[in-house]
Amino acid sequence: MKIVKIFSRILFFTGLLSINTSPIVAQNTDLVCNVNVKPHLNVDVSKYQLTWSDEFNTNEVDESKWGYRLDSKHLSTQLAKNITVSDGLCHINLLKEKSGDKEYTGGGIISKKYFGYGYYEARIKCPGGAGWHSSFWMMDSNSKSSDSSWVELDPLETNSIDLYHFTTDYHQWISDIGHVKKHQKVRSSTPLNEFHIYGMEWTPDAVYFYFDGKLVKTATRLKKRLTKEQVAAGVLPEELKISDTKKNDVQIMFSSIATFLGGTESVDDSMLPASVQCDYIRFFEVKK
């Protein structure tokens, strides 16, 4: 796997192959020292420099960078043992096994470091078969309802029942008018159980979501979330500009849980065990 991965990258940089890959990285190389690593974008990226990454080029989770998602939600319990690193990839292993009152187990990793404005990027392959909600997202995992701000950013949220769509989201859970959000659906011409690059640029005024280097969605205004009764009554949602909302630093998260979302009636057991795979996760800041 590692040899194929490096060979394809050589072809890419020599112009013989045009595919979505990440720069060649030697085992245990500190990418933060590599000024040539830039976001995978079709726009000018000269203003950005890499300040944090995990290339998953070791044989275990780097616990100096990551903690684990350990909750029981929807149809699965999330376990640390389900996160493995091998062949240059981080795997979230998805299993049919009883844990607590759930019949399935998933998992996730949560960065120990907090981040703010900048460019976030990951190269991810999602599972096929119904029943799994996989995400590359950002939030403060220690947020409380009493906090003055609670931002959630989602470059990737997808349900494995539909391999050709994912959603991007910006949530402000605590604001002057309550929960406000921007929820947008993205269609892919190739299935999400192939590797794709998901990116997000967070600025004080807007959030820009990228898919395989192309801008696909933009969020500048957030609408108040309405109840079904309010929608039926024709109530128009209040709006806030992102520039006018409070912000807080966030952690990077990569996770997958068993779920009923997306119209899923049951988990497709015939596709298990399965895994969500991540080639790298990177954070870039504007050069100072």
N, C-alpha and C positions, 0 to 999 in steps of 0.2 A: 504493500500500500504506500509506504513512505517513498520507495523508489519511483513508483508511477507518479506520485504527487510532485516530486522534485523534477522529473523528466518533463512533465507537462508544463511546468513553470518555465523551464529552459526554453521550450518551444515558443511559449507565449512571449518571452522577452526578446527572442530573436525574430519575432514577427511571423513565425511559421504556423502559429496557432492562435486564434482569437477566442479565448474562453474566459470565464470568470475564475481567476485564480488569485492567490495571494503571493507576495514576494517570496523569493527563496530564502529560507531561514535555516541556518545550521542548528544542530542540536544544542539546546540550552543557550542560544544567542539571545542577548537582551535587546529586543527590538527598539526600546526607547532610545538607544544610542544610534539607531539607524535613521539618519535624516532623509533617506531616500524612500522610506515607507510613507505613502500618502493614501488618503481616502480613495476608494474605488468610485470615482465620479467622472461625468462627462463635462465638468465645468472646472474653472481654475481652482486648484487646491493648494496653491503656493503659500497661502496664509496659514495653513495648518501644520502643526508638528505633533507627532505621536508622543504622548506622555504616559500611557499605560496600556498594557496588552497582556493577553495570555494566548500563546500559539499552540498550547496543548502538545508540546513536543517532549513531554516526559512520560512516565508510566503510571502516574497517580495524580490525583487532584492536588494542586498547589494550595494547601490550606493556609498559607500566609496571605493569599489573595481572596480565598473563597470560604464562605460558610455554606450551610445546606438549607434547603427548604424542607422543613419537617412539620407538615400539617396534615390534616385529614379533611379533604374537601371534595364535594361532588361525589365521585364514585371511587376515589382512590386515596390511599395513605402514601405520603411522600417519604422516602427513605434514603439515608445517606449512602447505603450500600449500592443503590441503583445508579450511582454516578461513578463511571469508570473512565480512564484516559488510556488510550492505546492507538498506535498507528497514526499519530499526529492529530487525533480527534478526541473531543470530549463526548461521551455517550451518556444519554439519559435512558436507562434500560426500563422498558415498560413491560410489566409482568402480570399474569393472572395468578395471584396468590393472596391469601387472606391475611389482612393486617388490621387489627382492631375490628371495627364493624364493617370494613370495606373488603370487597372481593378482588381488588386490583391494587398494584403499587406503581407509583411514578416517582418523580423526583425533581430536583432543581438545585442550582447554585446561586448564591447571593454574594456580590462583592463585599469585602470588608471596607473597602475604600468608598468614599462618597464623591460625587461628581456634580458639576454644574454645566454652564453653557459650553457647547463644543459639538464635535461630530462623533457619533457612536456608530460602530459598524460590526457586523458579524456575518459569517458565512455558514449557512445552516441547511441541513437536509431533514425534512419532516417525515413522519411515518405515514404509511398508507393504512387503509382499513378504518372503519368507523370507531369513534370512542375516545379520541385523545385531543386535548386542547394544548397546543404548544405555543410558547411565547418567548420573544426576546424583548425585554421591557425594563423600565426604570421606575423606581419608587423608593421611598424611605420605609424599609420594612419595620421600623420602630415607630412609625407614625401613630398618633392617638387622636381621637375625635376632639380633644381639647386643644390640639395644636392650632396655630393661626394659619397654617398652609399645609396642603397635602396634595402634591402633584404626582400624577401617574402618566408616564409616557410609554407608548406601545408602537414601536416600529413593526412588530410582527405579532399578530394574534391569529391563529388558524385552527380550525377543527378538521380532523383527519377524514371526516366523512366527505369533505369537498376539497380535493387537491388542486383546484384551480382558482381559489379565492383566499385572500387573507384580509384582515382589517388593520388600519392604523388608528390610533386613538390618542387624544390628549384629554386628560381628566384634571379638573381642579375640584377636589372633593370638598374643600372648605373655602367658601368665598362669601362675599356680602349677600349673594342671592341664592346660596345653597350650592348643590352639585351642578357644575357646568362642564360640558364636554364637547369634543368634536370627534365624531365616529365616521370613518370613511372606508368603503370597500374597494379593494384592488383586485383586478382579474389578471391572472398570469396565463400566457399562451403555452407554457410548459408546466408540467406538474410540480408541485412543491415537494414531492419525494425525490427530487433531484436537488443538487446544491444550488442555492441562490444567495446573493449578497443583499442584506438588509441594512439600510443606513438611515440615520436621522441627524439632522442639524438643528440644534436647539439654540435659539437666540432670545433676547429679551422681548422681541416683538412678534415672533412667529416660530413655528416649527415646520421643517421641510422633511418629508419622508421620501426615501430613495429605494428603488428596487433594481438590482443589477446595474447600478450606476446612473439610472434615469430618475428624474424627479417625477413622482406619481401622485403625491398629495401634499397640500399645504394647509396649515391651520393658523389663522390669524385672529379668529373670533370663536368664542365658546358659547354654546347655548345651554340654558338651564334645562335640566332633565325634568320632563313632565310625567305625571302619572297617566295611566291609560284613560282614566276618566277625564282628565284635563284635555288630552289629545282629542277624545271623542266630542268634547264640548267646544272644540275649536279654539282653545286657548293658545295664544302665540307665546313662544318661549322668550324670556328675557335673554339678552346677550351681554357678554363682556369681551372687551378686547384683551388678548393675551398680554399686551403691553400694560394693561391696567390691573392685572392680577398679581397676587403675591406669589413668590417662588420659594422653593426650598431645595437644598441639595438632595441628590438621589443616589441609590445604589443600582448597579447593573444586575439584572436577573435573567436567567435562562432556565426554563422549566417546562414540564409537561405533566398534565394530570388527566386521569380518566374522567369523562364528562358526558352529560346529556345534551350539551350545547349543540347548536346547529341542526336541531331536529333529529339528534341521535336517539334511536330507540334502545339500542344496546351496544355494548362493546363487541367488535368483531373478534372473537376469540381465535378464529382460524389464522389471524395475522400475528398472533403472539407466540413467543416473545418478539418484541420489536424494539426500536430505539430511535431517538432523535439524536442527530449528530451535528457537532459544531467544530468547524475547522479552526476558527480563531474569533476572539472578541477584542476590539480595539477602541481606544478613546483618544481623540485628537483635540488639542486646544489651539486657539489662535495664538500665533507667535507674539511674544511680548517684546 
